[in-house]
Amino acid sequence: MSLNPIEVQEFAKQAVVSGLTYADYRILVAKHAASFTSTGHTQSEALSNYTVLNDKRMKRWDKTLRLTQDQELQIETFNRPLNWLVLSESWCGDAPPALAVMNRIAEVQPAINFKVILRDDHPQLMDAFLTNGAMSIPKLIIQDSITQEILTSWGSRSAPAQKLVDDKAKYGEIKPSFKEELQLWYNKDKGMSILSELLLILSALNLETQKL
């Protein structure tokens, strides 16, 4: 059963309260990597392998991700209280760069309350934010912390990354080797495509706030 907009707001509000901080999510992924399991309701060797890889990737992203002074200043000028609620799972290959960028933005701007929830534990909320009918993650839900209004969403990839996937899909089924190609692209991009899109969202919300 689909949720109406008010129900979606309430589900998101409750999820923010029970959601994980980025630090706690990192710990959760590390524990699953150590036990060779994964988050989510389905367990497989492949998902466990991806979780191990993601634990390493997250460590690398947290260590290497850098914002310029101009980018930090842009983030600092935005002070509208927001909930940033992202749906993810330990095995999702697109999640490490995206969540690292989101966390870094939230570190710079304390008005952003950043929480992580697991997709499989929140099916109704996931169903309200499908991407082309699919439960694609990571999916960021942006909510006004005061009014509880859902303002917008982002995900599961930046436009350039999605174009790479779409171009590959034109030639048939996407093979596992492409996942490695996509990770290399993420490393070369250094999170800047994700960052630029999220900064554009903040800028648009800033303009909206000024008009109120």
Accessible surface in RSA format (square Angstrom, percent):
REM  Atomic radii and reference values for relative SASA: ProtOr
REM  Chains: A
REM  Algorithm: Lee & Richards
REM  Probe-radius: 1.40
REM  Slices: 20
REM RES _ NUM      All-atoms   Total-Side   Main-Chain    Non-polar    All polar
REM                ABS   REL    ABS   REL    ABS   REL    ABS   REL    ABS   REL
RES MET A   1   200.04 103.6 127.41  84.3  72.63 172.9 100.60  85.5  99.43 131.7
RES SER A   2   103.17  87.2  78.89 105.3  24.28  55.9  51.04 108.7  52.13  73.0
RES LEU A   3    27.45  15.3   5.14   3.7  22.31  56.1   5.68   4.0  21.77  58.6
RES ASN A   4    73.90  51.0  67.42  65.2   6.48  15.6  33.16  79.8  40.75  39.4
RES PRO A   5   101.55  74.0  95.50  87.1   6.05  22.0 100.72  83.2   0.83   5.2
RES ILE A   6   123.24  70.1 122.81  91.5   0.43   1.0 122.81  88.4   0.43   1.2
RES GLU A   7    65.77  37.8  63.47  48.0   2.30   5.5  24.06  46.5  41.71  34.1
RES VAL A   8    14.27   9.4  14.27  12.9   0.00   0.0  14.27  12.4   0.00   0.0
RES GLN A   9    36.65  20.5  36.60  26.7   0.05   0.1   3.20   6.8  33.45  25.4
RES GLU A  10    76.43  43.9  74.87  56.6   1.55   3.7  34.97  67.6  41.46  33.8
RES PHE A  11    68.16  34.1  65.17  40.4   2.99   7.8  65.50  39.7   2.66   7.6
RES ALA A  12     0.50   0.5   0.50   0.8   0.00   0.0   0.50   0.7   0.00   0.0
RES LYS A  13    89.29  43.6  88.72  54.4   0.56   1.3  39.99  36.0  49.30  52.5
RES GLN A  14   100.45  56.2  95.44  69.8   5.01  11.9  36.14  76.9  64.30  48.8
RES ALA A  15     2.97   2.7   0.55   0.9   2.42   5.5   2.63   3.7   0.34   0.9
RES VAL A  16    10.28   6.8  10.28   9.3   0.00   0.0  10.28   8.9   0.00   0.0
RES VAL A  17   119.25  78.5  96.06  87.0  23.19  55.9 101.04  87.8  18.21  49.4
RES SER A  18    83.04  70.2  50.60  67.5  32.44  74.7  50.18 106.9  32.85  46.0
RES GLY A  19    14.00  17.3   0.00   N/A  14.00  17.3   2.15   5.9  11.85  26.5
RES LEU A  20    52.23  29.1  52.12  37.3   0.11   0.3  52.23  36.7   0.00   0.0
RES THR A  21    58.76  41.8  58.75  59.6   0.02   0.0  55.57  74.6   3.20   4.8
RES TYR A  22    15.58   7.3  12.86   7.3   2.72   7.1  12.67   9.5   2.91   3.6
RES ALA A  23    64.31  59.1  56.88  87.8   7.44  16.9  61.26  86.3   3.06   8.1
RES ASP A  24    67.29  47.1  63.74  63.4   3.55   8.4   9.25  21.8  58.04  57.9
RES TYR A  25     2.35   1.1   2.35   1.3   0.00   0.0   0.22   0.2   2.13   2.6
RES ARG A  26    40.20  16.9  39.62  20.2   0.58   1.4  13.59  18.6  26.62  16.1
RES ILE A  27    91.94  52.3  89.31  66.5   2.63   6.3  91.89  66.2   0.05   0.1
RES LEU A  28    46.96  26.2  45.08  32.3   1.88   4.7  46.75  32.8   0.20   0.6
RES VAL A  29     0.00   0.0   0.00   0.0   0.00   0.0   0.00   0.0   0.00   0.0
RES ALA A  30    34.21  31.5  30.11  46.5   4.10   9.3  30.43  42.9   3.78  10.0
RES LYS A  31   135.98  66.3 127.54  78.3   8.44  20.1  78.39  70.6  57.59  61.3
RES HIS A  32    41.11  22.5  40.26  28.0   0.84   2.2  29.66  30.6  11.45  13.3
RES ALA A  33    15.33  14.1   6.09   9.4   9.24  21.0   6.39   9.0   8.94  23.7
RES ALA A  34    94.34  86.7  50.06  77.3  44.28 100.7  62.75  88.4  31.59  83.7
RES SER A  35    70.86  59.9  44.38  59.2  26.48  61.0  48.73 103.8  22.14  31.0
RES PHE A  36    93.39  46.7  84.28  52.2   9.11  23.7  84.28  51.1   9.11  26.1
RES THR A  37    49.27  35.0  48.88  49.6   0.39   0.9  46.43  62.4   2.85   4.3
RES SER A  38     2.19   1.9   0.03   0.0   2.16   5.0   0.00   0.0   2.19   3.1
RES THR A  39     5.25   3.7   0.86   0.9   4.39  10.5   5.25   7.1   0.00   0.0
RES GLY A  40    19.58  24.1   0.00   N/A  19.58  24.1   2.39   6.6  17.19  38.5
RES HIS A  41   133.66  73.0  97.77  68.0  35.89  91.8  74.27  76.5  59.39  69.1
RES THR A  42    87.99  62.6  83.62  84.8   4.37  10.4  54.20  72.8  33.79  51.1
RES GLN A  43    96.55  54.0  68.98  50.4  27.57  65.6  59.16 125.9  37.39  28.4
RES SER A  44    47.72  40.3  33.84  45.2  13.89  32.0  43.48  92.6   4.24   5.9
RES GLU A  45   124.53  71.5 111.62  84.4  12.91  30.7  34.78  67.3  89.75  73.3
RES ALA A  46    53.75  49.4  46.58  71.9   7.17  16.3  51.26  72.2   2.50   6.6
RES LEU A  47    32.94  18.3  32.94  23.6   0.00   0.0  32.94  23.1   0.00   0.0
RES SER A  48     5.39   4.6   5.39   7.2   0.00   0.0   0.00   0.0   5.39   7.5
RES ASN A  49    64.99  44.8  63.73  61.6   1.26   3.0  16.23  39.1  48.76  47.1
RES TYR A  50    56.74  26.5  56.74  32.3   0.00   0.0  38.66  29.1  18.08  22.3
RES THR A  51     0.00   0.0   0.00   0.0   0.00   0.0   0.00   0.0   0.00   0.0
RES VAL A  52    40.17  26.4  39.84  36.1   0.34   0.8  39.84  34.6   0.34   0.9
RES LEU A  53    75.57  42.1  75.11  53.7   0.46   1.2  75.11  52.7   0.46   1.2
RES ASN A  54     2.04   1.4   2.04   2.0   0.00   0.0   0.77   1.9   1.26   1.2
RES ASP A  55    13.26   9.3  13.26  13.2   0.00   0.0   0.22   0.5  13.04  13.0
RES LYS A  56   122.44  59.7 117.61  72.2   4.83  11.5  70.61  63.6  51.83  55.2
RES ARG A  57    30.23  12.7  30.23  15.4   0.00   0.0   3.80   5.2  26.43  16.0
RES MET A  58     4.44   2.3   4.43   2.9   0.01   0.0   0.68   0.6   3.76   5.0
RES LYS A  59   107.31  52.4 103.10  63.3   4.21  10.0  59.86  53.9  47.45  50.5
RES ARG A  60    98.42  41.3  93.19  47.5   5.24  12.5  57.55  78.6  40.88  24.8
RES TRP A  61     9.41   3.8   9.41   4.6   0.00   0.0   9.38   5.0   0.03   0.1
RES ASP A  62    43.57  30.5  32.14  32.0  11.44  27.0  23.65  55.6  19.93  19.9
RES LYS A  63   154.33  75.3 142.21  87.3  12.12  28.9  92.97  83.7  61.37  65.4
RES THR A  64    76.48  54.4  59.92  60.8  16.56  39.5  53.50  71.9  22.98  34.7
RES LEU A  65     4.63   2.6   0.56   0.4   4.07  10.2   4.63   3.2   0.00   0.0
RES ARG A  66   160.26  67.3 150.85  76.9   9.41  22.4  73.21 100.1  87.05  52.8
RES LEU A  67    23.22  12.9   0.75   0.5  22.47  56.5   1.56   1.1  21.66  58.3
RES THR A  68    76.97  54.7  69.29  70.2   7.68  18.3  73.68  99.0   3.29   5.0
RES GLN A  69   140.82  78.7 129.72  94.8  11.10  26.4  40.12  85.4 100.70  76.4
RES ASP A  70   110.76  77.6 103.32 102.8   7.44  17.6  31.42  73.9  79.34  79.1
RES GLN A  71    36.33  20.3  35.67  26.1   0.67   1.6  11.82  25.2  24.51  18.6
RES GLU A  72    64.55  37.1  64.55  48.8   0.00   0.0   4.44   8.6  60.12  49.1
RES LEU A  73    92.01  51.2  91.85  65.7   0.16   0.4  91.95  64.6   0.05   0.1
RES GLN A  74    75.12  42.0  66.46  48.6   8.66  20.6  32.32  68.8  42.80  32.5
RES ILE A  75     0.03   0.0   0.00   0.0   0.03   0.1   0.03   0.0   0.00   0.0
RES GLU A  76    90.46  51.9  72.32  54.7  18.14  43.2  25.47  49.3  64.99  53.1
RES THR A  77    93.33  66.4  68.86  69.8  24.47  58.3  70.10  94.2  23.24  35.1
RES PHE A  78     1.58   0.8   1.58   1.0   0.00   0.0   1.58   1.0   0.00   0.0
RES ASN A  79   112.46  77.6 101.73  98.3  10.74  25.8  20.95  50.4  91.51  88.5
RES ARG A  80    23.84  10.0  19.42   9.9   4.42  10.5  11.78  16.1  12.06   7.3
RES PRO A  81    53.21  38.8  53.21  48.5   0.00   0.0  53.21  43.9   0.00   0.0
RES LEU A  82     0.00   0.0   0.00   0.0   0.00   0.0   0.00   0.0   0.00   0.0
RES ASN A  83    11.68   8.1  11.66  11.3   0.02   0.0   0.06   0.1  11.62  11.2
RES TRP A  84     0.00   0.0   0.00   0.0   0.00   0.0   0.00   0.0   0.00   0.0
RES LEU A  85     1.26   0.7   1.26   0.9   0.00   0.0   1.26   0.9   0.00   0.0
RES VAL A  86     0.00   0.0   0.00   0.0   0.00   0.0   0.00   0.0   0.00   0.0
RES LEU A  87     0.00   0.0   0.00   0.0   0.00   0.0   0.00   0.0   0.00   0.0
RES SER A  88     0.00   0.0   0.00   0.0   0.00   0.0   0.00   0.0   0.00   0.0
RES GLU A  89     0.36   0.2   0.00   0.0   0.36   0.9   0.00   0.0   0.36   0.3
RES SER A  90     1.49   1.3   0.00   0.0   1.49   3.4   0.52   1.1   0.96   1.4
RES TRP A  91    51.85  20.8  48.42  23.4   3.43   8.0  46.24  24.7   5.62   9.1
RES CYS A  92     5.73   4.3   4.24   4.7   1.49   3.5   1.49   3.8   4.24   4.6
RES GLY A  93    24.47  30.2   0.00   N/A  24.47  30.2  15.37  42.2   9.09  20.4
RES ASP A  94    14.31  10.0  13.40  13.3   0.91   2.1   0.54   1.3  13.77  13.7
RES ALA A  95     3.20   2.9   3.20   4.9   0.00   0.0   3.20   4.5   0.00   0.0
RES PRO A  96     2.18   1.6   1.36   1.2   0.82   3.0   2.18   1.8   0.00   0.0
RES PRO A  97     0.00   0.0   0.00   0.0   0.00   0.0   0.00   0.0   0.00   0.0
RES ALA A  98     1.36   1.2   1.36   2.1   0.00   0.0   1.36   1.9   0.00   0.0
RES LEU A  99     0.50   0.3   0.50   0.4   0.00   0.0   0.50   0.3   0.00   0.0
RES ALA A 100     2.12   2.0   0.54   0.8   1.58   3.6   0.63   0.9   1.49   4.0
RES VAL A 101     0.08   0.1   0.08   0.1   0.00   0.0   0.08   0.1   0.00   0.0
RES MET A 102     0.00   0.0   0.00   0.0   0.00   0.0   0.00   0.0   0.00   0.0
RES ASN A 103    22.65  15.6  22.65  21.9   0.00   0.0   0.00   0.0  22.65  21.9
RES ARG A 104    47.23  19.8  47.23  24.1   0.00   0.0  15.56  21.3  31.67  19.2
RES ILE A 105     0.00   0.0   0.00   0.0   0.00   0.0   0.00   0.0   0.00   0.0
RES ALA A 106    14.50  13.3   7.22  11.1   7.29  16.6   7.40  10.4   7.10  18.8
RES GLU A 107   112.11  64.4  77.15  58.4  34.96  83.2  41.63  80.5  70.48  57.5
RES VAL A 108    32.07  21.1  14.11  12.8  17.97  43.3  20.54  17.8  11.53  31.3
RES GLN A 109    10.65   6.0  10.65   7.8   0.00   0.0   0.00   0.0  10.65   8.1
RES PRO A 110   118.41  86.3  89.40  81.5  29.02 105.5  95.57  78.9  22.84 142.0
RES ALA A 111    25.14  23.1   7.78  12.0  17.36  39.5  19.43  27.4   5.71  15.1
RES ILE A 112     7.17   4.1   0.00   0.0   7.17  17.3   0.00   0.0   7.17  19.5
RES ASN A 113    61.28  42.3  56.67  54.8   4.61  11.1  23.69  57.0  37.59  36.3
RES PHE A 114    16.29   8.2   4.94   3.1  11.35  29.5   4.94   3.0  11.35  32.5
RES LYS A 115    33.78  16.5  33.78  20.7   0.00   0.0  13.23  11.9  20.54  21.9
RES VAL A 116     0.10   0.1   0.00   0.0   0.10   0.2   0.00   0.0   0.10   0.3
RES ILE A 117     4.87   2.8   1.48   1.1   3.39   8.2   4.87   3.5   0.00   0.0
RES LEU A 118    26.02  14.5  25.29  18.1   0.73   1.8  25.29  17.8   0.73   2.0
RES ARG A 119    39.27  16.5  38.61  19.7   0.67   1.6   1.14   1.6  38.14  23.1
RES ASP A 120    27.78  19.5  18.81  18.7   8.97  21.2  10.00  23.5  17.78  17.7
RES ASP A 121    79.97  56.0  54.77  54.5  25.21  59.6  18.81  44.3  61.16  61.0
RES HIS A 122    47.77  26.1  42.78  29.7   5.00  12.8  36.39  37.5  11.39  13.2
RES PRO A 123    75.72  55.2  74.14  67.6   1.58   5.8  75.72  62.5   0.00   0.0
RES GLN A 124    71.75  40.1  68.63  50.2   3.12   7.4  24.21  51.5  47.55  36.1
RES LEU A 125     1.45   0.8   0.76   0.5   0.69   1.7   0.76   0.5   0.69   1.8
RES MET A 126     0.17   0.1   0.17   0.1   0.00   0.0   0.17   0.1   0.00   0.0
RES ASP A 127    81.45  57.1  66.59  66.3  14.86  35.1  21.46  50.5  59.99  59.8
RES ALA A 128    43.08  39.6   6.96  10.7  36.12  82.2  18.85  26.5  24.23  64.2
RES PHE A 129    23.85  11.9  18.86  11.7   4.99  13.0  23.85  14.5   0.00   0.0
RES LEU A 130    70.42  39.2  46.23  33.1  24.19  60.8  46.23  32.5  24.19  65.1
RES THR A 131    34.45  24.5  29.97  30.4   4.48  10.7  32.74  44.0   1.71   2.6
RES ASN A 132   154.76 106.7 107.50 103.9  47.26 113.8  40.67  97.9 114.09 110.3
RES GLY A 133    62.31  76.8   0.00   N/A  62.31  76.8  28.86  79.2  33.45  74.9
RES ALA A 134    47.56  43.7  41.76  64.4   5.80  13.2  47.56  67.0   0.00   0.0
RES MET A 135    90.53  46.9  80.64  53.4   9.89  23.5  67.54  57.4  22.99  30.5
RES SER A 136    33.08  28.0  24.16  32.2   8.92  20.5  15.22  32.4  17.86  25.0
RES ILE A 137    10.71   6.1   4.01   3.0   6.70  16.2   4.01   2.9   6.70  18.2
RES PRO A 138     0.00   0.0   0.00   0.0   0.00   0.0   0.00   0.0   0.00   0.0
RES LYS A 139    16.55   8.1  16.55  10.2   0.00   0.0   1.32   1.2  15.23  16.2
RES LEU A 140     0.00   0.0   0.00   0.0   0.00   0.0   0.00   0.0   0.00   0.0
RES ILE A 141     0.24   0.1   0.20   0.2   0.03   0.1   0.20   0.1   0.03   0.1
RES ILE A 142     0.00   0.0   0.00   0.0   0.00   0.0   0.00   0.0   0.00   0.0
RES GLN A 143     1.25   0.7   1.25   0.9   0.00   0.0   1.16   2.5   0.09   0.1
RES ASP A 144    10.16   7.1  10.16  10.1   0.00   0.0   0.00   0.0  10.16  10.1
RES SER A 145    34.73  29.3  20.59  27.5  14.14  32.6  18.68  39.8  16.05  22.5
RES ILE A 146   128.96  73.4 106.98  79.7  21.98  53.0 110.79  79.8  18.17  49.3
RES THR A 147    87.54  62.3  62.08  62.9  25.46  60.7  69.79  93.7  17.75  26.8
RES GLN A 148    39.45  22.1  39.45  28.8   0.00   0.0  22.70  48.3  16.76  12.7
RES GLU A 149    85.07  48.8  84.99  64.3   0.09   0.2  22.32  43.2  62.75  51.2
RES ILE A 150    38.97  22.2  21.56  16.1  17.41  42.0  21.56  15.5  17.41  47.3
RES LEU A 151    34.57  19.3   3.96   2.8  30.61  77.0   6.66   4.7  27.92  75.1
RES THR A 152    48.56  34.5  36.97  37.5  11.59  27.6  23.85  32.0  24.71  37.4
RES SER A 153    40.00  33.8  22.23  29.7  17.77  40.9   0.66   1.4  39.34  55.1
RES TRP A 154    17.93   7.2  13.33   6.5   4.60  10.8  17.18   9.2   0.75   1.2
RES GLY A 155    19.85  24.5   0.00   N/A  19.85  24.5   0.03   0.1  19.82  44.4
RES SER A 156     6.56   5.5   3.80   5.1   2.76   6.3   0.00   0.0   6.56   9.2
RES ARG A 157    61.25  25.7  47.01  24.0  14.24  33.9   1.44   2.0  59.82  36.3
RES SER A 158     0.20   0.2   0.01   0.0   0.20   0.5   0.00   0.0   0.20   0.3
RES ALA A 159    68.42  62.9  56.18  86.7  12.24  27.9  63.48  89.4   4.94  13.1
RES PRO A 160    58.65  42.7  49.44  45.1   9.21  33.5  56.19  46.4   2.47  15.3
RES ALA A 161     0.00   0.0   0.00   0.0   0.00   0.0   0.00   0.0   0.00   0.0
RES GLN A 162    58.83  32.9  58.83  43.0   0.00   0.0  32.74  69.7  26.09  19.8
RES LYS A 163   129.93  63.4 126.48  77.6   3.45   8.2  98.21  88.4  31.72  33.8
RES LEU A 164    62.73  34.9  60.08  43.0   2.65   6.7  60.21  42.3   2.52   6.8
RES VAL A 165    14.28   9.4  14.28  12.9   0.00   0.0  14.28  12.4   0.00   0.0
RES ASP A 166    69.09  48.4  65.40  65.1   3.68   8.7  23.17  54.5  45.92  45.8
RES ASP A 167    41.67  29.2  41.31  41.1   0.35   0.8  21.93  51.6  19.74  19.7
RES LYS A 168    77.49  37.8  73.20  44.9   4.29  10.2  34.07  30.7  43.42  46.2
RES ALA A 169    50.43  46.4  35.22  54.4  15.21  34.6  35.46  49.9  14.96  39.6
RES LYS A 170   155.89  76.1 116.00  71.2  39.88  95.0  78.77  70.9  77.12  82.1
RES TYR A 171   192.29  89.8 152.77  86.9  39.52 102.8 116.41  87.5  75.87  93.5
RES GLY A 172    41.58  51.3   0.00   N/A  41.58  51.3  36.49 100.1   5.09  11.4
RES GLU A 173   164.28  94.3 132.00  99.9  32.28  76.9  57.29 110.8 106.98  87.3
RES ILE A 174    57.45  32.7  38.89  29.0  18.56  44.7  39.07  28.1  18.38  49.9
RES LYS A 175   144.50  70.5 141.25  86.7   3.24   7.7  85.19  76.7  59.30  63.2
RES PRO A 176   101.40  73.9  96.02  87.5   5.37  19.5  97.09  80.2   4.31  26.8
RES SER A 177    64.84  54.8  58.14  77.6   6.70  15.4  45.69  97.3  19.15  26.8
RES PHE A 178    13.49   6.8  13.49   8.4   0.00   0.0  13.49   8.2   0.00   0.0
RES LYS A 179   101.49  49.5 100.40  61.6   1.10   2.6  66.81  60.1  34.68  36.9
RES GLU A 180   120.42  69.1 117.26  88.7   3.16   7.5  38.34  74.2  82.08  67.0
RES GLU A 181    85.59  49.1  78.42  59.3   7.17  17.1  36.79  71.2  48.80  39.8
RES LEU A 182    12.50   7.0  11.36   8.1   1.14   2.9  12.50   8.8   0.00   0.0
RES GLN A 183    15.50   8.7  15.50  11.3   0.00   0.0  10.79  23.0   4.71   3.6
RES LEU A 184   123.23  68.6 118.29  84.6   4.94  12.4 118.61  83.3   4.62  12.4
RES TRP A 185    57.35  23.0  52.54  25.4   4.81  11.3  33.22  17.7  24.13  39.2
RES TYR A 186     2.82   1.3   2.78   1.6   0.04   0.1   1.20   0.9   1.62   2.0
RES ASN A 187    53.98  37.2  43.37  41.9  10.62  25.6  25.01  60.2  28.98  28.0
RES LYS A 188   174.52  85.1 152.96  93.9  21.55  51.3 104.25  93.8  70.26  74.8
RES ASP A 189    30.44  21.3  17.76  17.7  12.68  30.0  10.03  23.6  20.41  20.4
RES LYS A 190   135.47  66.1 132.35  81.2   3.12   7.4  88.54  79.7  46.93  50.0
RES GLY A 191     0.41   0.5   0.00   N/A   0.41   0.5   0.18   0.5   0.23   0.5
RES MET A 192    61.26  31.7  58.69  38.8   2.57   6.1  47.01  40.0  14.25  18.9
RES SER A 193    16.95  14.3  11.23  15.0   5.72  13.2   6.49  13.8  10.46  14.7
RES ILE A 194     3.16   1.8   3.16   2.4   0.00   0.0   3.16   2.3   0.00   0.0
RES LEU A 195     0.38   0.2   0.38   0.3   0.00   0.0   0.38   0.3   0.00   0.0
RES SER A 196    55.39  46.8  51.03  68.1   4.36  10.0  41.88  89.2  13.50  18.9
RES GLU A 197    38.47  22.1  36.46  27.6   2.01   4.8  25.06  48.5  13.41  10.9
RES LEU A 198     0.00   0.0   0.00   0.0   0.00   0.0   0.00   0.0   0.00   0.0
RES LEU A 199    12.32   6.9  12.32   8.8   0.00   0.0  12.32   8.6   0.00   0.0
RES LEU A 200   125.38  69.8 120.80  86.4   4.58  11.5 121.10  85.0   4.28  11.5
RES ILE A 201    31.49  17.9  28.20  21.0   3.29   7.9  31.46  22.7   0.03   0.1
RES LEU A 202     4.56   2.5   4.15   3.0   0.41   1.0   4.42   3.1   0.14   0.4
RES SER A 203    45.19  38.2  39.06  52.1   6.13  14.1  12.99  27.7  32.21  45.1
RES ALA A 204    58.13  53.4  49.36  76.2   8.77  20.0  52.31  73.7   5.82  15.4
RES LEU A 205    10.55   5.9  10.55   7.6   0.00   0.0  10.55   7.4   0.00   0.0
RES ASN A 206    33.64  23.2  33.64  32.5   0.00   0.0   3.15   7.6  30.49  29.5
RES LEU A 207    99.81  55.6  99.43  71.1   0.38   0.9  99.44  69.8   0.37   1.0
RES GLU A 208    72.51  41.6  69.22  52.4   3.29   7.8  27.45  53.1  45.05  36.8
RES THR A 209    51.58  36.7  45.20  45.8   6.38  15.2  45.20  60.7   6.38   9.6
RES GLN A 210   128.43  71.8  94.32  68.9  34.11  81.2  45.94  97.8  82.50  62.6
RES LYS A 211   175.28  85.5 137.79  84.5  37.49  89.3  89.46  80.5  85.82  91.4
RES LEU A 212   159.10  88.6  97.72  69.9  61.38 154.3 127.96  89.9  31.14  83.8
END  Absolute sums over single chains surface
CHAIN  1 A    10938.4       9176.2       1762.1       6519.5       4418.8
END  Absolute sums over all chains
TOTAL         10938.4       9176.2       1762.1       6519.5       4418.8
